[in-house]
Amino acid sequence: MPQVPDAPRGVAEATPAVRCPSCTSPVAAELPFCGQCGTRLTQVRAAHACTRCGRLNEKGTKFCPACGASFGDTGPQAAVPQPARTSKVTPHLALLDRSGNVAHRFPVQNAVTTVGRQGADINFPDDEYLSPLHAQFLFVDGILTVRDLGSKNATWLYLDEPHRLTDGDAILLGSQILRYRRLGYPGPRPPEQDQTRRLGSLAPAADIANIAQIRADGSARDILHLSPGRSVRIGREQGDWQFPYDSSMSALHALIRSEDADFVLLDAGSRNGVAVAVRGERRVSPNARLLVGDQMLRAEIG
């Protein structure tokens, strides 16, 4: 074994910088020989020093034989999270037949999809109740909305939750179209000149809204008045307002509930549902049903 020169005074306390390629002993950076096995380190030191374990490796070596790291590897790296792959959701409008079964599905592939009798993205040319461009559906950021395009027969969205009525709302119960109107509170009646009191019903004291049955020509037929504290039931056989001639209406179909000065429309568990005409832009929830012309559609989202 060749004689190993003594380490210069004070070098023994130096911090080890690399490891011997033969015996992997730590060697101070200033020493030309390994203190354990005598391997000369000058030529190897000019080559690659593994940045993971510190072992010196000869030129041309691609991987450290001690730890397997490739040169340039700085050691174990934290895993970089990869973005989750999300599949693009394409909503559909399912066309339902008279039995409620799906007859056809139309994909809503664009941000705006129109429905009508002719010239729309989805056309029903034989439906005389549809306007040429009847309604449009918008799908943006995973949200589906619908807007009526000024059609003659309106776009109807069936309720899946209570609906607070606003002035001018049109309601579809069975085959009956009803119109809700706000009247406001009447002012006080001026006293008679001779101070004589008039006879009349005192309850309810004020009618602040009404619902009118609308004919095909737009005129009103029967009218039901609404007052605070009075809830009204509507149906074919039961309730405060009955339509015994409408076979598409359930025995008890809907409820109009008084909430302070407002009125809320609810489905009373009817067979065919309760719908409100779309005004402005309305959000369409998954599985919600819509009536456009004579076509019953169901929104399929996700």
PASE-886956 format. One record per atom (N, C-alpha, C): x, y, z. Coordinates in steps of 0.1 Angstrom, whole numbers, plus 5000, padded with zeros to 4 digits. Layout:
BEGIN
XYZ...
This chain:
BEGIN
500949885000500050005000500950125000500750224992501550344991501450425004502550495007502550575020501650695018500850715028499950835027500550945035500751055029501351165036500451215047501051265058500251315069499451435065498351445071497551565068498151685073498151795066498651925071498051955084498752025093498352055106497052145105496052105112494852185112493852145102494252055092493252015082492351905087492751835097491951725102490651775107490651895112489351955117488452005106488952005093488152065082486851985080485852045076484551975073484651895061484251765061484351685049483451735039483951735026483251795015482751685006483551585004483251474994483551345000483251234993483551094998484451034988485350944993486250864984485550774975485850774962485150684953485450534955486550504963486850364966486250314978486450384990485950335002484850415008484450525001483350615005483550685018484850695023485150765035485050915032484650995042484651145040486051195039486251285030487651345028487451495027488351555035488351705035488651755021488151865018488251925004489751955001490551985011491952025008492851905006492551785009493351665009493451604995494751574989494851504976494651354977494751294989494551154990493551115000492950994999491950945009492750905021492350945033493050915045492950775049491950695043491650565047492350455038492150485025492650385015493750435006494150565007495250614999494850654985493650634981493250664967493550814964494250844952494550974949493251044943492951164948491651224945491751344936492951384932493151504925492351504911492551394904491951384890490451364891490051284901488651254902487951384907488551464916487951574922487551674911488251674900487951774889486751724881486351594884485251544876483951574884483051474885481751494891481651454905481151544913480851514927479351504928478751384933477351364934476751464944475751534939475151634947474151574957473851444956472951384966473751324978474851244975475551174985476951224987477451304978478851364979479951274973479651154968480651074962481251124950482651114948483351164937483351054926483051094914482851004903483751054891484250954883485150994872484351054861485051124852484451184840483751084832482651124826481951034817480850954825480950954838479950874846478650954846477550884842476250944841475450934854475750824862474950794874475950764885475650804897476450784909476250634913477350554913477150414917476850394932476950494940476650484954475150494957474550594951473150624954472250614941472750604929472050594917471550724912471950834918471450964913472051004900471351064891471951114878472551254882473651284874474351404877473451524873473351614882472451724881471251704890471051574895469951544905470351604918469451684924469751744936469151674948468651554946468151474957466651454955466051394965464551374964463751504962462851504953462051614950460651594954460051704959458651694963457751674950456851584951455951554939455151684936455251714923454451834918453051784915452051844922450651804920450251834906449651734900449151754886447751794886447351894878445951934878445051814874443951804882442951694879442351714866442251604859441551604846440051614847439551714842438051734842437451714829436451624829435751604816434751714813434651754801433851864797432351814798431551894805430151854807429351914795428551824789427751864778426251844783425551954786424151934790423251894778422151824780421251784770419851834774419051854763417651874765416951744760416251674769415651544766414151574763413751534751412351544746411551434752410451464760409651364766408351334758407951214757406751184750405551194760404351154756403151174764403251094777404050984777404150894788405250934797406051044794407151084802408451014799408450934788409750864784410550954775411850934775412751014766412550964752412151054743412051024729413251064721413951164725415151214718415951304728417251314726418151394734418851494724418851624728419551724720420651784728421951774724423051824731423051984730423352044741423552194741425052214740425452224728426952224725427552364725426752464722427252594721426752674734427452794736427052874747425552914746425052934734423652974732423052874722421952814726421252724718419752764717419252784705417852824704416952714700415652724704414652624701413452704694412952644684411752704677411252614666410352674658409752604647410552594635411352704632412252704620413352814623414452784617415652874619416352874632415952774641416652764654417652654653418452634664419352524665418652394667417552394674416652274676415352314671414852244660413652284654412552174655411352214657410152124657409152184646409452154633408652224623407152194623406752094629405252054629404552104641405252174650404552224662403952364659402652384658402052504655401952604667402252554679402252634691403652704693404652664685405952724687406152844678406752944683407153054674408453014666408753084655409853044647411153034656411453144663412453144674411753164687411653054695410853054706411553084719412653014722413453034734414853004731415753054741417153024740417652974753418652884752419252824764420752874764421252914776422652954777423252864787424452814784425252724793426552784794426852854806428052924809428552884823429752844824430352804837429552704844429052604837428352494843426852524847426352644843425052684847424152704835423052634835422052644824420952744827420752834818419652934819418752934807417552984808416652994797416053124796415753174784415153304782414153284770412953344773411853344762412253454752412053424739412353524729411153594723410253624732409053694728408053604721407953484725407053384718405653424721404753374713403253394715402753314726403253194729402653104739403553094751404653164752405453164764406353044765407353054773408152934777407852904792407552784795407052754808408052664816408452704828409352634836408652574848408652444849407852384860408652394873407852414884408452444897408952324904410152334910410652234919410852284933410352414935410452474948409352584948408952634960407952744961408452864953407452934947407753044938406953164944407653274947407053394952406553474940405253494940404653564928404953714927405153754915405353894913404253944902404054074902402954124894403154084879402154034873402253994859402653844856402953774867403253634865402153554859402453464849401553374843401753234848400653164852400753034858400052934850400652814848400052704841399652594851398352574852397852464861396952374852397352244850396652164840396652234827395452264821395452334808394952474810394952524823394452654826395652754828395552864821396452974823395853084831396553114842396153214852397153334852396553454855397453574855397353634869398553654875398553714889398753864888397953944895398054094895398154144909398954244912398954314924398054434923397254454934396354564934396754674944397554644954397854744964396754754974397054824985396054844996395154964992393854944993392955054990392955165001392755284997392755395006391455395014391455475025390255475033389055545026387855485028386655545022386255665029385855765022385455895028384055875035383855935046382555915053381455975045380255915047379055965040378656095046378056175038377656315043376756315054375856215055374856205066375356115077376656065076377255985086376655845088375855805078375255675078376255565074376355455082377255345080376655255070377455195061377055105050377154965055376254875051376354735054377354675044377954565048378854485040379854395047380454305040381354205047382554285052382954255064384154315070385454225069385254105065386454015064386253935051387353935043388554015045388354165042389054245049388854395048389454445035390554385029391154435017391654325008391354344995391954254985393154324979394354264980395554334975396054274963395454164958395954094946394854004940394953964928393953864923394653774912393953674909394353574899393153564889393453584876392453574866392653454857391553394853391653284843391653354829392653314821392853384808392453294797391553354788391153284776392253284765392053214754393053214743393153344737392153434737392253564731392853664741393253624753393953714762392953784772391653764771390753824780390553744792390153814803389953744816388553694817388453574823387153514826386853524841387053414848386853414863388053484870387753544881388753614889388653574903389753534909389853504923390653614931390053674941390753784948391553724960392653794963393553744973393653854984393653824996393853915007394853865017395453955025396453905035395853805045396653705048396153605057395253495051394953505038394153405032394953325022395053195024395653105015394553035007394853004994393952954985394352824979393452724978393752594972393052584959393652534948393152524935393252374930392152324924392152184919390952154911390852034906389751984898388551954907388751904919387651854927387651914941388851964945389052024959389552164958389352234969389952364970388952484969389452604970388652724970388252764955389052714946388752744932388852614924387852564918387752434912387452444897388152354890387952344875387552194872386252164874385852024872385951974858386052064849386052024834387452004829388452024837389852014833390451884837390451784828390951644832392451644834393151744829394651744831395051804845394051844852394351904865394051794876394951794886394751694897393551744906393051654914391951684923392351804932393451804938394051924945395351944938395452054931396652074922397652174928397252284933398252394937397652464949398652534956398352614967398952754966398152854968398752994969398653034984399853044990399953075004400253215007399553275016399753415020400953425030401853505027402953535036403153685038402553735049402453875051401753945039402454035032401754095021402154025007402853915008403253844996402453714994402453654982401853534980402753434973402853314977403753214973402953094966403453054954402752944947403552814950402752714953403352584956402552474948403352364944402652254938402152164950400952124949400252044960400351894957401451854950401651714947400851674934400751764925399951734913400551634904399751574895400351474885401151544874400651654869401251724858402151844861402151884874403051994878402452124876403152224882402852364882403952444875403652524865404652594857404352744858405452824856405352964856406053014843405453104836406053154824407453224827408453194818409753254820409753404816410253484826410353624823411853664826412453724816413853754817414653624816415753614823416553494823416353414836416053284834415853204846416753084846417353054858418152944859417352814858417952714851417352584850418152484858417452424868418152324876418152194870419052104874419051964868417751894869417351824858416051754858414851834858414951974857413752054856413152034842411752044842411052034830410552164825410552174811410052304805409152264794408152354791407252334780407452454771407752414758407952514747407052474736406052554733405052514724404252384729404352284721403752154726404752054730406052094732407152004734407552014749407551894755407951884769409451844769410351934775411751904776412151894791413251814792413851794806415351824805415851914814417251954814418051844820419051794813419951694818421351754819421851784831423051854833423951764842425151744837426151664845425951514843
